Amino acid sequence: MPDMSDETSKFSVSTHLRGSAVVLDLHGKADLLHLDELHRALDSARPEGEGNVVIDLTDLEFINSMGLGELIHFRNRLREKGSELRLAGANGMIAEMLDKTRLDEVMPLYETVGEAVAG
């Protein structure tokens, strides 16, 4: 049986602290196959006190509408707790999608993670 894995559909999330912010680095394609992984990563991102969460989109190649929905739900949960979701490093198709959907108006978008952490 042939290997059905597709290198182009890889997705990973790494998490680290930067100051009081939790930073999630998204890599690859956040498509339907990886929606659960994105959900788990967002669900486990717990900022200290009133710390914020920054999602680094620099290495994200694709995100579908369901993935965007996950970001919106996560943003709403953070706001209920007095924290904020900030996006950083969106480029190309990702930046265009955020602009067309006007999500860049409800989730602050920064050039770099450092700028997003500083707010």
Secondary structure, 3 states (H helix, E strand, C coil): CCCCCCHHHCEEEEEEEECCEEEEEEEEEECHHHHHHHHHHHHHCCCCCCCCEEEEEEEEEEECHHHHHHHHHHHHHHHHCCCCEEEECCCHHHHHHHHHCCHHHCCCEECCHHHHHHC
